């Protein structure tokens, strides 16, 4: 519960500070914040793709599975007792 109060206090202080800015400065700040959100979302997607090893391929999932199974080789020799 304390964390919520802290966040609200920070927001209120920032809001009071921003109210003293002129209209042009507020619009510029809005633009900068919007750009940072767009960049953050793009970075987030790229990080997610890198984390899970995403790759681009023109093959369908079924073709990839067939290819993978076809390339497997078994060289297991069973020894007699």
C-alpha positions as CSV (number, residue, x, y, z in Angstrom):
1,X,0.0,0.0,0.0
2,X,2.9,2.3,0.7
3,X,4.2,1.9,-2.8
4,X,0.9,3.2,-4.3
5,X,1.1,6.3,-2.0
6,X,4.6,6.9,-3.1
7,X,3.7,6.7,-6.8
8,X,0.8,9.0,-6.3
9,X,3.0,11.5,-4.4
10,X,5.6,11.5,-7.2
11,X,2.9,11.9,-9.9
12,X,1.3,14.8,-8.0
13,X,4.7,16.6,-7.5
14,X,5.5,16.2,-11.2
15,X,2.0,17.4,-12.2
16,X,2.4,20.5,-10.1
17,X,5.8,21.1,-11.7
18,X,4.5,20.6,-15.2
19,X,1.6,23.0,-14.7
20,X,4.1,25.9,-14.6
21,X,5.3,25.1,-18.1
22,X,4.1,27.0,-21.1
23,X,1.9,25.4,-23.8
24,X,4.7,24.9,-26.3
25,X,6.9,23.2,-23.7
26,X,4.0,20.9,-22.7
27,X,3.4,19.9,-26.3
28,X,7.1,19.2,-26.8
29,X,7.2,17.1,-23.6
30,X,4.1,15.1,-24.8
31,X,5.9,14.5,-28.1
32,X,9.0,13.3,-26.4
33,X,7.1,11.0,-24.1
34,X,5.1,9.5,-27.0
35,X,8.4,8.9,-28.9
36,X,9.9,7.2,-25.9
37,X,6.9,4.9,-25.6
38,X,7.2,3.9,-29.3
39,X,10.9,3.2,-28.9
40,X,10.3,1.2,-25.7
41,X,7.7,-1.0,-27.4
42,X,9.9,-1.6,-30.4
43,X,12.9,-2.5,-28.2
44,X,10.7,-4.7,-26.1
45,X,9.6,-6.7,-29.2
46,X,13.2,-7.1,-30.4
47,X,14.4,-8.3,-27.0
48,X,11.5,-10.8,-26.9
49,X,12.5,-12.1,-30.3
50,X,16.2,-12.4,-29.3
51,X,15.3,-14.1,-26.0
52,X,13.4,-16.9,-27.6
53,X,15.6,-17.4,-30.6
54,X,13.0,-16.3,-33.2
55,X,14.2,-16.5,-36.8
56,X,12.8,-15.8,-40.2
57,X,12.1,-18.6,-42.6
58,X,10.2,-19.0,-45.8
59,X,9.4,-22.6,-44.8
60,X,6.2,-23.5,-43.0
61,X,6.3,-25.2,-39.6
62,X,5.4,-28.6,-41.2
63,X,8.2,-28.2,-43.7
64,X,10.7,-27.4,-40.9
65,X,9.5,-30.4,-38.9
66,X,9.9,-32.8,-41.9
67,X,13.3,-31.4,-42.7
68,X,14.4,-31.8,-39.1
69,X,13.2,-35.4,-38.9
70,X,14.6,-36.3,-42.2
71,X,18.1,-35.0,-41.2
72,X,18.3,-37.2,-38.1
73,X,20.6,-40.2,-38.3
74,X,20.8,-43.1,-35.9
75,X,24.0,-44.9,-35.5
76,X,23.2,-46.8,-32.4
77,X,24.8,-50.3,-32.4
78,X,23.2,-52.7,-29.9
79,X,25.9,-55.1,-28.5
80,X,25.0,-58.7,-27.8
81,X,25.7,-60.2,-24.4
